């Protein structure tokens, strides 16, 4: 089925499929990164404007 789809696309549709693929890849990578971020890192980043910059609350 996928081979039939590839053979039937025109030159203009290649750009559409490529851009959709890039968008989906970016979306998946960002979703995985958001899931893997540690909770203390997000707390540190959310409190960053409220605390003195010399204090260290987060350890990488």
PDBQT receptor file of N, H, CA, C and O in Angstrom, charges set to zero:
ATOM      1  N   UNK A   1       0.818  -1.187   0.000  1.00  0.00    +0.000 N 
ATOM      2  CA  UNK A   1       0.000   0.000   0.000  1.00  0.00    +0.000 C 
ATOM      3  C   UNK A   1       0.864   1.255   0.000  1.00  0.00    +0.000 C 
ATOM      4  O   UNK A   1       0.569   2.210  -0.719  1.00  0.00    +0.000 OA
ATOM      5  N   UNK A   2       1.921   1.263   0.793  1.00  0.00    +0.000 N 
ATOM      6  H   UNK A   2       2.161   0.487   1.377  1.00  0.00    +0.000 HD
ATOM      7  CA  UNK A   2       2.788   2.437   0.852  1.00  0.00    +0.000 C 
ATOM      8  C   UNK A   2       3.504   2.658  -0.476  1.00  0.00    +0.000 C 
ATOM      9  O   UNK A   2       3.695   3.801  -0.891  1.00  0.00    +0.000 OA
ATOM     10  N   UNK A   3       3.904   1.567  -1.154  1.00  0.00    +0.000 N 
ATOM     11  H   UNK A   3       3.749   0.639  -0.817  1.00  0.00    +0.000 HD
ATOM     12  CA  UNK A   3       4.565   1.703  -2.453  1.00  0.00    +0.000 C 
ATOM     13  C   UNK A   3       3.622   2.322  -3.479  1.00  0.00    +0.000 C 
ATOM     14  O   UNK A   3       4.053   3.145  -4.287  1.00  0.00    +0.000 OA
ATOM     15  N   UNK A   4       2.355   1.947  -3.466  1.00  0.00    +0.000 N 
ATOM     16  H   UNK A   4       2.005   1.278  -2.811  1.00  0.00    +0.000 HD
ATOM     17  CA  UNK A   4       1.383   2.543  -4.383  1.00  0.00    +0.000 C 
ATOM     18  C   UNK A   4       1.204   4.028  -4.092  1.00  0.00    +0.000 C 
ATOM     19  O   UNK A   4       1.062   4.834  -5.012  1.00  0.00    +0.000 OA
ATOM     20  N   UNK A   5       1.212   4.379  -2.838  1.00  0.00    +0.000 N 
ATOM     21  H   UNK A   5       1.328   3.725  -2.091  1.00  0.00    +0.000 HD
ATOM     22  CA  UNK A   5       1.079   5.786  -2.459  1.00  0.00    +0.000 C 
ATOM     23  C   UNK A   5       2.277   6.592  -2.945  1.00  0.00    +0.000 C 
ATOM     24  O   UNK A   5       2.109   7.696  -3.462  1.00  0.00    +0.000 OA
ATOM     25  N   UNK A   6       3.479   6.054  -2.786  1.00  0.00    +0.000 N 
ATOM     26  H   UNK A   6       3.615   5.157  -2.366  1.00  0.00    +0.000 HD
ATOM     27  CA  UNK A   6       4.695   6.747  -3.218  1.00  0.00    +0.000 C 
ATOM     28  C   UNK A   6       4.709   6.915  -4.731  1.00  0.00    +0.000 C 
ATOM     29  O   UNK A   6       5.121   7.968  -5.217  1.00  0.00    +0.000 OA
ATOM     30  N   UNK A   7       4.280   5.934  -5.478  1.00  0.00    +0.000 N 
ATOM     31  H   UNK A   7       3.945   5.078  -5.083  1.00  0.00    +0.000 HD
ATOM     32  CA  UNK A   7       4.289   6.019  -6.941  1.00  0.00    +0.000 C 
ATOM     33  C   UNK A   7       3.235   6.992  -7.469  1.00  0.00    +0.000 C 
ATOM     34  O   UNK A   7       3.388   7.504  -8.578  1.00  0.00    +0.000 OA
ATOM     35  N   UNK A   8       2.194   7.256  -6.725  1.00  0.00    +0.000 N 
ATOM     36  H   UNK A   8       2.070   6.840  -5.824  1.00  0.00    +0.000 HD
ATOM     37  CA  UNK A   8       1.111   8.123  -7.190  1.00  0.00    +0.000 C 
ATOM     38  C   UNK A   8       1.290   9.593  -6.840  1.00  0.00    +0.000 C 
ATOM     39  O   UNK A   8       0.501  10.419  -7.299  1.00  0.00    +0.000 OA
ATOM     40  N   UNK A   9       2.298   9.954  -6.046  1.00  0.00    +0.000 N 
ATOM     41  H   UNK A   9       2.939   9.283  -5.674  1.00  0.00    +0.000 HD
ATOM     42  CA  UNK A   9       2.438  11.355  -5.655  1.00  0.00    +0.000 C 
ATOM     43  C   UNK A   9       3.147  12.143  -6.742  1.00  0.00    +0.000 C 
ATOM     44  O   UNK A   9       4.011  11.625  -7.450  1.00  0.00    +0.000 OA
ATOM     45  N   UNK A  10       2.762  13.405  -6.860  1.00  0.00    +0.000 N 
ATOM     46  H   UNK A  10       2.060  13.826  -6.285  1.00  0.00    +0.000 HD
ATOM     47  CA  UNK A  10       3.384  14.311  -7.814  1.00  0.00    +0.000 C 
ATOM     48  C   UNK A  10       4.555  15.031  -7.155  1.00  0.00    +0.000 C 
ATOM     49  O   UNK A  10       4.842  14.816  -5.977  1.00  0.00    +0.000 OA
ATOM     50  N   UNK A  11       5.220  15.877  -7.912  1.00  0.00    +0.000 N 
ATOM     51  H   UNK A  11       4.987  16.052  -8.869  1.00  0.00    +0.000 HD
ATOM     52  CA  UNK A  11       6.364  16.615  -7.381  1.00  0.00    +0.000 C 
ATOM     53  C   UNK A  11       5.992  17.571  -6.265  1.00  0.00    +0.000 C 
ATOM     54  O   UNK A  11       6.763  17.752  -5.323  1.00  0.00    +0.000 OA
ATOM     55  N   UNK A  12       4.814  18.188  -6.356  1.00  0.00    +0.000 N 
ATOM     56  H   UNK A  12       4.187  18.041  -7.121  1.00  0.00    +0.000 HD
ATOM     57  CA  UNK A  12       4.393  19.135  -5.322  1.00  0.00    +0.000 C 
ATOM     58  C   UNK A  12       4.079  18.429  -4.007  1.00  0.00    +0.000 C 
ATOM     59  O   UNK A  12       4.304  18.980  -2.930  1.00  0.00    +0.000 OA
ATOM     60  N   UNK A  13       3.569  17.236  -4.101  1.00  0.00    +0.000 N 
ATOM     61  H   UNK A  13       3.386  16.789  -4.976  1.00  0.00    +0.000 HD
ATOM     62  CA  UNK A  13       3.178  16.522  -2.889  1.00  0.00    +0.000 C 
ATOM     63  C   UNK A  13       4.384  16.017  -2.107  1.00  0.00    +0.000 C 
ATOM     64  O   UNK A  13       4.272  15.741  -0.912  1.00  0.00    +0.000 OA
ATOM     65  N   UNK A  14       5.526  15.892  -2.756  1.00  0.00    +0.000 N 
ATOM     66  H   UNK A  14       5.618  16.115  -3.726  1.00  0.00    +0.000 HD
ATOM     67  CA  UNK A  14       6.734  15.459  -2.051  1.00  0.00    +0.000 C 
ATOM     68  C   UNK A  14       7.088  16.473  -0.973  1.00  0.00    +0.000 C 
ATOM     69  O   UNK A  14       7.467  16.094   0.134  1.00  0.00    +0.000 OA
ATOM     70  N   UNK A  15       6.967  17.762  -1.288  1.00  0.00    +0.000 N 
ATOM     71  H   UNK A  15       6.658  18.070  -2.188  1.00  0.00    +0.000 HD
ATOM     72  CA  UNK A  15       7.267  18.798  -0.307  1.00  0.00    +0.000 C 
ATOM     73  C   UNK A  15       6.287  18.750   0.861  1.00  0.00    +0.000 C 
ATOM     74  O   UNK A  15       6.675  18.960   2.010  1.00  0.00    +0.000 OA
ATOM     75  N   UNK A  16       5.038  18.480   0.572  1.00  0.00    +0.000 N 
ATOM     76  H   UNK A  16       4.723  18.310  -0.361  1.00  0.00    +0.000 HD
ATOM     77  CA  UNK A  16       4.045  18.391   1.640  1.00  0.00    +0.000 C 
ATOM     78  C   UNK A  16       4.326  17.213   2.568  1.00  0.00    +0.000 C 
ATOM     79  O   UNK A  16       4.251  17.344   3.789  1.00  0.00    +0.000 OA
ATOM     80  N   UNK A  17       4.645  16.083   1.991  1.00  0.00    +0.000 N 
ATOM     81  H   UNK A  17       4.706  15.977   0.998  1.00  0.00    +0.000 HD
ATOM     82  CA  UNK A  17       4.931  14.892   2.795  1.00  0.00    +0.000 C 
ATOM     83  C   UNK A  17       6.214  15.085   3.597  1.00  0.00    +0.000 C 
ATOM     84  O   UNK A  17       6.288  14.682   4.758  1.00  0.00    +0.000 OA
ATOM     85  N   UNK A  18       7.221  15.701   2.984  1.00  0.00    +0.000 N 
ATOM     86  H   UNK A  18       7.160  16.029   2.041  1.00  0.00    +0.000 HD
ATOM     87  CA  UNK A  18       8.481  15.952   3.683  1.00  0.00    +0.000 C 
ATOM     88  C   UNK A  18       8.268  16.902   4.854  1.00  0.00    +0.000 C 
ATOM     89  O   UNK A  18       8.776  16.653   5.947  1.00  0.00    +0.000 OA
ATOM     90  N   UNK A  19       7.531  17.976   4.649  1.00  0.00    +0.000 N 
ATOM     91  H   UNK A  19       7.117  18.179   3.761  1.00  0.00    +0.000 HD
ATOM     92  CA  UNK A  19       7.286  18.923   5.734  1.00  0.00    +0.000 C 
ATOM     93  C   UNK A  19       6.452  18.287   6.845  1.00  0.00    +0.000 C 
ATOM     94  O   UNK A  19       6.681  18.562   8.023  1.00  0.00    +0.000 OA
ATOM     95  N   UNK A  20       5.499  17.449   6.484  1.00  0.00    +0.000 N 
ATOM     96  H   UNK A  20       5.313  17.226   5.528  1.00  0.00    +0.000 HD
ATOM     97  CA  UNK A  20       4.717  16.742   7.497  1.00  0.00    +0.000 C 
ATOM     98  C   UNK A  20       5.608  15.793   8.296  1.00  0.00    +0.000 C 
ATOM     99  O   UNK A  20       5.473  15.697   9.516  1.00  0.00    +0.000 OA
ATOM    100  N   UNK A  21       6.504  15.101   7.624  1.00  0.00    +0.000 N 
ATOM    101  H   UNK A  21       6.613  15.179   6.633  1.00  0.00    +0.000 HD
ATOM    102  CA  UNK A  21       7.429  14.197   8.310  1.00  0.00    +0.000 C 
ATOM    103  C   UNK A  21       8.353  14.934   9.259  1.00  0.00    +0.000 C 
ATOM    104  O   UNK A  21       8.599  14.468  10.371  1.00  0.00    +0.000 OA
ATOM    105  N   UNK A  22       8.871  16.090   8.830  1.00  0.00    +0.000 N 
ATOM    106  H   UNK A  22       8.671  16.469   7.926  1.00  0.00    +0.000 HD
ATOM    107  CA  UNK A  22       9.749  16.887   9.693  1.00  0.00    +0.000 C 
ATOM    108  C   UNK A  22       8.978  17.391  10.907  1.00  0.00    +0.000 C 
ATOM    109  O   UNK A  22       9.488  17.359  12.027  1.00  0.00    +0.000 OA
ATOM    110  N   UNK A  23       7.757  17.854  10.689  1.00  0.00    +0.000 N 
ATOM    111  H   UNK A  23       7.343  17.880   9.780  1.00  0.00    +0.000 HD
ATOM    112  CA  UNK A  23       6.935  18.326  11.806  1.00  0.00    +0.000 C 
ATOM    113  C   UNK A  23       6.659  17.206  12.795  1.00  0.00    +0.000 C 
ATOM    114  O   UNK A  23       6.786  17.402  14.003  1.00  0.00    +0.000 OA
ATOM    115  N   UNK A  24       6.287  16.043  12.302  1.00  0.00    +0.000 N 
ATOM    116  H   UNK A  24       6.184  15.883  11.320  1.00  0.00    +0.000 HD
ATOM    117  CA  UNK A  24       5.993  14.919  13.191  1.00  0.00    +0.000 C 
ATOM    118  C   UNK A  24       7.230  14.491  13.974  1.00  0.00    +0.000 C 
ATOM    119  O   UNK A  24       7.136  14.192  15.165  1.00  0.00    +0.000 OA
ATOM    120  N   UNK A  25       8.384  14.460  13.317  1.00  0.00    +0.000 N 
ATOM    121  H   UNK A  25       8.460  14.703  12.350  1.00  0.00    +0.000 HD
ATOM    122  CA  UNK A  25       9.630  14.111  14.002  1.00  0.00    +0.000 C 
ATOM    123  C   UNK A  25       9.931  15.118  15.102  1.00  0.00    +0.000 C 
ATOM    124  O   UNK A  25      10.278  14.730  16.218  1.00  0.00    +0.000 OA
ATOM    125  N   UNK A  26       9.801  16.404  14.803  1.00  0.00    +0.000 N 
ATOM    126  H   UNK A  26       9.519  16.720  13.897  1.00  0.00    +0.000 HD
ATOM    127  CA  UNK A  26      10.034  17.448  15.800  1.00  0.00    +0.000 C 
ATOM    128  C   UNK A  26       9.060  17.307  16.969  1.00  0.00    +0.000 C 
ATOM    129  O   UNK A  26       9.467  17.409  18.127  1.00  0.00    +0.000 OA
ATOM    130  N   UNK A  27       7.792  17.076  16.682  1.00  0.00    +0.000 N 
ATOM    131  H   UNK A  27       7.462  16.993  15.741  1.00  0.00    +0.000 HD
ATOM    132  CA  UNK A  27       6.779  16.935  17.719  1.00  0.00    +0.000 C 
ATOM    133  C   UNK A  27       7.083  15.742  18.620  1.00  0.00    +0.000 C 
ATOM    134  O   UNK A  27       6.943  15.841  19.839  1.00  0.00    +0.000 OA
ATOM    135  N   UNK A  28       7.490  14.637  18.048  1.00  0.00    +0.000 N 
ATOM    136  H   UNK A  28       7.604  14.557  17.058  1.00  0.00    +0.000 HD
ATOM    137  CA  UNK A  28       7.806  13.441  18.830  1.00  0.00    +0.000 C 
ATOM    138  C   UNK A  28       9.033  13.673  19.700  1.00  0.00    +0.000 C 
ATOM    139  O   UNK A  28       9.050  13.271  20.863  1.00  0.00    +0.000 OA
ATOM    140  N   UNK A  29      10.066  14.321  19.148  1.00  0.00    +0.000 N 
ATOM    141  H   UNK A  29      10.052  14.648  18.203  1.00  0.00    +0.000 HD
ATOM    142  CA  UNK A  29      11.286  14.588  19.923  1.00  0.00    +0.000 C 
ATOM    143  C   UNK A  29      10.981  15.519  21.091  1.00  0.00    +0.000 C 
ATOM    144  O   UNK A  29      11.449  15.275  22.204  1.00  0.00    +0.000 OA
ATOM    145  N   UNK A  30      10.217  16.570  20.867  1.00  0.00    +0.000 N 
ATOM    146  H   UNK A  30       9.837  16.768  19.963  1.00  0.00    +0.000 HD
ATOM    147  CA  UNK A  30       9.871  17.495  21.949  1.00  0.00    +0.000 C 
ATOM    148  C   UNK A  30       9.023  16.798  23.009  1.00  0.00    +0.000 C 
ATOM    149  O   UNK A  30       9.215  17.038  24.201  1.00  0.00    +0.000 OA
ATOM    150  N   UNK A  31       8.109  15.959  22.605  1.00  0.00    +0.000 N 
ATOM    151  H   UNK A  31       7.953  15.764  21.637  1.00  0.00    +0.000 HD
ATOM    152  CA  UNK A  31       7.283  15.222  23.564  1.00  0.00    +0.000 C 
ATOM    153  C   UNK A  31       8.133  14.303  24.431  1.00  0.00    +0.000 C 
ATOM    154  O   UNK A  31       7.931  14.236  25.643  1.00  0.00    +0.000 OA
ATOM    155  N   UNK A  32       9.075  13.598  23.828  1.00  0.00    +0.000 N 
ATOM    156  H   UNK A  32       9.239  13.652  22.843  1.00  0.00    +0.000 HD
ATOM    157  CA  UNK A  32       9.960  12.714  24.591  1.00  0.00    +0.000 C 
ATOM    158  C   UNK A  32      10.818  13.525  25.548  1.00  0.00    +0.000 C 
ATOM    159  O   UNK A  32      11.024  13.116  26.691  1.00  0.00    +0.000 OA
ATOM    160  N   UNK A  33      11.322  14.675  25.096  1.00  0.00    +0.000 N 
ATOM    161  H   UNK A  33      11.155  15.007  24.168  1.00  0.00    +0.000 HD
ATOM    162  CA  UNK A  33      12.133  15.515  25.976  1.00  0.00    +0.000 C 
ATOM    163  C   UNK A  33      11.317  16.016  27.166  1.00  0.00    +0.000 C 
ATOM    164  O   UNK A  33      11.817  16.045  28.290  1.00  0.00    +0.000 OA
ATOM    165  N   UNK A  34      10.078  16.408  26.930  1.00  0.00    +0.000 N 
ATOM    166  H   UNK A  34       9.672  16.385  26.017  1.00  0.00    +0.000 HD
ATOM    167  CA  UNK A  34       9.241  16.888  28.024  1.00  0.00    +0.000 C 
ATOM    168  C   UNK A  34       8.924  15.787  29.027  1.00  0.00    +0.000 C 
ATOM    169  O   UNK A  34       8.835  16.049  30.227  1.00  0.00    +0.000 OA
ATOM    170  N   UNK A  35       8.756  14.587  28.558  1.00  0.00    +0.000 N 
ATOM    171  H   UNK A  35       8.828  14.374  27.584  1.00  0.00    +0.000 HD
ATOM    172  CA  UNK A  35       8.480  13.471  29.458  1.00  0.00    +0.000 C 
ATOM    173  C   UNK A  35       9.709  13.132  30.296  1.00  0.00    +0.000 C 
ATOM    174  O   UNK A  35       9.580  12.759  31.463  1.00  0.00    +0.000 OA
ATOM    175  N   UNK A  36      10.897  13.258  29.712  1.00  0.00    +0.000 N 
ATOM    176  H   UNK A  36      11.002  13.560  28.765  1.00  0.00    +0.000 HD
ATOM    177  CA  UNK A  36      12.118  12.856  30.401  1.00  0.00    +0.000 C 
ATOM    178  C   UNK A  36      12.699  13.918  31.325  1.00  0.00    +0.000 C 
ATOM    179  O   UNK A  36      13.603  13.612  32.103  1.00  0.00    +0.000 OA
ATOM    180  N   UNK A  37      12.211  15.162  31.269  1.00  0.00    +0.000 N 
ATOM    181  H   UNK A  37      11.477  15.412  30.637  1.00  0.00    +0.000 HD
ATOM    182  CA  UNK A  37      12.760  16.228  32.115  1.00  0.00    +0.000 C 
ATOM    183  C   UNK A  37      12.472  15.905  33.581  1.00  0.00    +0.000 C 
ATOM    184  O   UNK A  37      11.374  15.480  33.939  1.00  0.00    +0.000 OA
ATOM    185  N   UNK A  38      13.484  16.119  34.414  1.00  0.00    +0.000 N 
ATOM    186  H   UNK A  38      14.376  16.465  34.123  1.00  0.00    +0.000 HD
ATOM    187  CA  UNK A  38      13.318  15.860  35.843  1.00  0.00    +0.000 C 
ATOM    188  C   UNK A  38      12.442  16.934  36.482  1.00  0.00    +0.000 C 
ATOM    189  O   UNK A  38      12.426  18.085  36.045  1.00  0.00    +0.000 OA
ATOM    190  N   UNK A  39      11.726  16.543  37.506  1.00  0.00    +0.000 N 
ATOM    191  H   UNK A  39      11.739  15.608  37.861  1.00  0.00    +0.000 HD
ATOM    192  CA  UNK A  39      10.807  17.454  38.190  1.00  0.00    +0.000 C 
ATOM    193  C   UNK A  39      11.566  18.599  38.857  1.00  0.00    +0.000 C 
ATOM    194  O   UNK A  39      11.101  19.738  38.824  1.00  0.00    +0.000 OA
ATOM    195  N   UNK A  40      12.722  18.323  39.461  1.00  0.00    +0.000 N 
ATOM    196  H   UNK A  40      13.099  17.398  39.488  1.00  0.00    +0.000 HD
ATOM    197  CA  UNK A  40      13.450  19.396  40.135  1.00  0.00    +0.000 C 
ATOM    198  C   UNK A  40      14.002  20.409  39.128  1.00  0.00    +0.000 C 
ATOM    199  O   UNK A  40      14.176  21.577  39.475  1.00  0.00    +0.000 OA
ATOM    200  N   UNK A  41      14.276  19.997  37.913  1.00  0.00    +0.000 N 
ATOM    201  H   UNK A  41      14.134  19.048  37.631  1.00  0.00    +0.000 HD
ATOM    202  CA  UNK A  41      14.721  20.937  36.880  1.00  0.00    +0.000 C 
ATOM    203  C   UNK A  41      13.593  21.890  36.493  1.00  0.00    +0.000 C 
ATOM    204  O   UNK A  41      13.826  23.088  36.332  1.00  0.00    +0.000 OA
ATOM    205  N   UNK A  42      12.385  21.378  36.344  1.00  0.00    +0.000 N 
ATOM    206  H   UNK A  42      12.196  20.405  36.475  1.00  0.00    +0.000 HD
ATOM    207  CA  UNK A  42      11.260  22.253  36.001  1.00  0.00    +0.000 C 
ATOM    208  C   UNK A  42      10.935  23.204  37.151  1.00  0.00    +0.000 C 
ATOM    209  O   UNK A  42      10.562  24.353  36.914  1.00  0.00    +0.000 OA
ATOM    210  N   UNK A  43      11.070  22.739  38.392  1.00  0.00    +0.000 N 
ATOM    211  H   UNK A  43      11.373  21.805  38.585  1.00  0.00    +0.000 HD
ATOM    212  CA  UNK A  43      10.863  23.626  39.536  1.00  0.00    +0.000 C 
ATOM    213  C   UNK A  43      11.916  24.728  39.557  1.00  0.00    +0.000 C 
ATOM    214  O   UNK A  43      11.603  25.889  39.819  1.00  0.00    +0.000 OA
ATOM    215  N   UNK A  44      13.159  24.362  39.281  1.00  0.00    +0.000 N 
ATOM    216  H   UNK A  44      13.413  23.418  39.068  1.00  0.00    +0.000 HD
ATOM    217  CA  UNK A  44      14.248  25.342  39.239  1.00  0.00    +0.000 C 
ATOM    218  C   UNK A  44      13.999  26.391  38.158  1.00  0.00    +0.000 C 
ATOM    219  O   UNK A  44      14.164  27.586  38.402  1.00  0.00    +0.000 OA
ATOM    220  N   UNK A  45      13.604  25.951  36.974  1.00  0.00    +0.000 N 
ATOM    221  H   UNK A  45      13.470  24.980  36.776  1.00  0.00    +0.000 HD
ATOM    222  CA  UNK A  45      13.375  26.885  35.876  1.00  0.00    +0.000 C 
ATOM    223  C   UNK A  45      12.163  27.781  36.145  1.00  0.00    +0.000 C 
ATOM    224  O   UNK A  45      12.170  28.948  35.754  1.00  0.00    +0.000 OA
ATOM    225  N   UNK A  46      11.144  27.271  36.791  1.00  0.00    +0.000 N 
ATOM    226  H   UNK A  46      11.139  26.323  37.109  1.00  0.00    +0.000 HD
ATOM    227  CA  UNK A  46       9.964  28.094  37.075  1.00  0.00    +0.000 C 
ATOM    228  C   UNK A  46      10.237  29.110  38.179  1.00  0.00    +0.000 C 
ATOM    229  O   UNK A  46       9.634  30.183  38.188  1.00  0.00    +0.000 OA
ATOM    230  N   UNK A  47      11.140  28.788  39.112  1.00  0.00    +0.000 N 
ATOM    231  H   UNK A  47      11.630  27.917  39.104  1.00  0.00    +0.000 HD
ATOM    232  CA  UNK A  47      11.474  29.707  40.202  1.00  0.00    +0.000 C 
ATOM    233  C   UNK A  47      12.643  30.618  39.871  1.00  0.00    +0.000 C 
ATOM    234  O   UNK A  47      13.000  31.470  40.684  1.00  0.00    +0.000 OA
ATOM    235  N   UNK A  48      13.233  30.466  38.728  1.00  0.00    +0.000 N 
ATOM    236  H   UNK A  48      12.943  29.773  38.067  1.00  0.00    +0.000 HD
ATOM    237  CA  UNK A  48      14.440  31.207  38.383  1.00  0.00    +0.000 C 
ATOM    238  C   UNK A  48      14.288  32.729  38.509  1.00  0.00    +0.000 C 
ATOM    239  O   UNK A  48      15.170  33.357  39.095  1.00  0.00    +0.000 OA
ATOM    240  N   UNK A  49      13.237  33.350  38.001  1.00  0.00    +0.000 N 
ATOM    241  H   UNK A  49      12.521  32.840  37.525  1.00  0.00    +0.000 HD
ATOM    242  CA  UNK A  49      13.144  34.811  38.129  1.00  0.00    +0.000 C 
ATOM    243  C   UNK A  49      12.884  35.278  39.562  1.00  0.00    +0.000 C 
ATOM    244  O   UNK A  49      13.065  36.457  39.868  1.00  0.00    +0.000 OA
ATOM    245  N   UNK A  50      12.469  34.383  40.428  1.00  0.00    +0.000 N 
ATOM    246  H   UNK A  50      12.322  33.425  40.179  1.00  0.00    +0.000 HD
ATOM    247  CA  UNK A  50      12.090  34.766  41.780  1.00  0.00    +0.000 C 
ATOM    248  C   UNK A  50      13.237  34.677  42.779  1.00  0.00    +0.000 C 
ATOM    249  O   UNK A  50      13.155  35.271  43.854  1.00  0.00    +0.000 OA
ATOM    250  N   UNK A  51      14.297  33.956  42.454  1.00  0.00    +0.000 N 
ATOM    251  H   UNK A  51      14.364  33.474  41.580  1.00  0.00    +0.000 HD
ATOM    252  CA  UNK A  51      15.394  33.738  43.389  1.00  0.00    +0.000 C 
ATOM    253  C   UNK A  51      16.648  34.457  42.923  1.00  0.00    +0.000 C 
ATOM    254  O   UNK A  51      16.782  34.831  41.758  1.00  0.00    +0.000 OA
ATOM    255  N   UNK A  52      17.564  34.639  43.868  1.00  0.00    +0.000 N 
ATOM    256  H   UNK A  52      17.455  34.335  44.815  1.00  0.00    +0.000 HD
ATOM    257  CA  UNK A  52      18.853  35.250  43.548  1.00  0.00    +0.000 C 
ATOM    258  C   UNK A  52      19.634  34.324  42.627  1.00  0.00    +0.000 C 
ATOM    259  O   UNK A  52      19.622  33.107  42.811  1.00  0.00    +0.000 OA
ATOM    260  N   UNK A  53      20.307  34.889  41.647  1.00  0.00    +0.000 N 
ATOM    261  H   UNK A  53      20.317  35.878  41.497  1.00  0.00    +0.000 HD
ATOM    262  CA  UNK A  53      21.023  34.062  40.672  1.00  0.00    +0.000 C 
ATOM    263  C   UNK A  53      22.261  33.398  41.265  1.00  0.00    +0.000 C 
ATOM    264  O   UNK A  53      22.781  32.446  40.683  1.00  0.00    +0.000 OA
ATOM    265  N   UNK A  54      22.747  33.883  42.418  1.00  0.00    +0.000 N 
ATOM    266  H   UNK A  54      22.325  34.656  42.890  1.00  0.00    +0.000 HD
ATOM    267  CA  UNK A  54      23.936  33.287  43.031  1.00  0.00    +0.000 C 
ATOM    268  C   UNK A  54      23.608  32.009  43.800  1.00  0.00    +0.000 C 
ATOM    269  O   UNK A  54      24.497  31.196  44.051  1.00  0.00    +0.000 OA
ATOM    270  N   UNK A  55      22.372  31.826  44.166  1.00  0.00    +0.000 N 
ATOM    271  H   UNK A  55      21.649  32.486  43.962  1.00  0.00    +0.000 HD
ATOM    272  CA  UNK A  55      21.973  30.613  44.866  1.00  0.00    +0.000 C 
ATOM    273  C   UNK A  55      21.801  29.489  43.864  1.00  0.00    +0.000 C 
ATOM    274  O   UNK A  55      21.261  29.686  42.776  1.00  0.00    +0.000 OA
ATOM    275  N   UNK A  56      22.262  28.321  44.239  1.00  0.00    +0.000 N 
ATOM    276  H   UNK A  56      22.701  28.161  45.123  1.00  0.00    +0.000 HD
ATOM    277  CA  UNK A  56      22.144  27.181  43.334  1.00  0.00    +0.000 C 
ATOM    278  C   UNK A  56      21.133  26.199  43.912  1.00  0.00    +0.000 C 
ATOM    279  O   UNK A  56      21.356  25.602  44.965  1.00  0.00    +0.000 OA
ATOM    280  N   UNK A  57      20.019  26.043  43.205  1.00  0.00    +0.000 N 
ATOM    281  H   UNK A  57      19.838  26.528  42.350  1.00  0.00    +0.000 HD
ATOM    282  CA  UNK A  57      18.960  25.154  43.660  1.00  0.00    +0.000 C 
ATOM    283  C   UNK A  57      18.910  23.857  42.882  1.00  0.00    +0.000 C 
ATOM    284  O   UNK A  57      18.255  22.900  43.294  1.00  0.00    +0.000 OA
ATOM    285  N   UNK A  58      19.589  23.828  41.781  1.00  0.00    +0.000 N 
ATOM    286  H   UNK A  58      20.121  24.606  41.447  1.00  0.00    +0.000 HD
ATOM    287  CA  UNK A  58      19.486  22.663  40.906  1.00  0.00    +0.000 C 
ATOM    288  C   UNK A  58      20.872  22.142  40.576  1.00  0.00    +0.000 C 
ATOM    289  O   UNK A  58      21.779  22.915  40.268  1.00  0.00    +0.000 OA
ATOM    290  N   UNK A  59      21.028  20.853  40.642  1.00  0.00    +0.000 N 
ATOM    291  H   UNK A  59      20.291  20.225  40.893  1.00  0.00    +0.000 HD
ATOM    292  CA  UNK A  59      22.291  20.195  40.307  1.00  0.00    +0.000 C 
ATOM    293  C   UNK A  59      22.069  19.314  39.095  1.00  0.00    +0.000 C 
ATOM    294  O   UNK A  59      21.252  18.393  39.137  1.00  0.00    +0.000 OA
ATOM    295  N   UNK A  60      22.791  19.586  38.009  1.00  0.00    +0.000 N 
ATOM    296  H   UNK A  60      23.454  20.333  37.974  1.00  0.00    +0.000 HD
ATOM    297  CA  UNK A  60      22.631  18.785  36.794  1.00  0.00    +0.000 C 
ATOM    298  C   UNK A  60      23.141  17.409  36.952  1.00  0.00    +0.000 C 
ATOM    299  O   UNK A  60      23.076  16.615  36.014  1.00  0.00    +0.000 OA
TER     300      UNK A  60
